[in-house]
Amino acid sequence: MRIRHDDARCASTGICESLAPELFEIGADGALVLLDPSPGQELRAAAELAVSSCPTGALAILSAHQP
């Protein structure tokens, strides 16, 4: 699994960080930092919740083989 983050769509609301702090962080500059772009399956549920909760659709889960 890989997480894709679209900077152009991201509003840095922090919802993803609040739901999956091991994967996302809002940096000091206000931009989203993807802490682990290829997390293990043990974090899949947290990643899916963060992706589905993103109000701008800036996050997506890809298979490990997708570009």
Residue pairs with C-beta under 8 A, 6 or more apart in sequence:
1 38
1 39
1 41
1 44
1 47
1 61
1 62
1 63
1 64
2 37
2 38
2 61
2 62
2 63
2 64
2 66
3 23
3 34
3 36
3 37
3 38
3 39
3 47
3 51
3 59
3 60
3 61
3 62
4 59
4 60
4 61
4 62
5 32
5 34
5 37
5 58
5 59
6 57
6 58
6 59
6 60
7 31
7 32
7 58
9 56
9 57
9 58
10 31
10 32
10 56
10 58
11 55
11 56
11 58
12 26
12 30
12 31
12 32
13 55
13 56
14 26
15 50
15 53
15 54
15 55
16 23
16 24
16 32
16 50
16 51
16 53
16 54
16 59
17 24
17 25
17 26
17 32
19 46
19 49
19 50
19 53
20 43
20 46
20 47
20 49
20 50
22 35
22 36
22 39
22 43
22 46
23 34
23 35
23 36
23 39
23 43
23 46
23 47
23 50
24 32
24 33
24 34
24 35
24 50
25 32
25 33
25 35
26 32
26 33
27 33
32 58
36 43
38 64
39 47
44 61
47 61
48 61
50 59
51 59
51 60
51 61
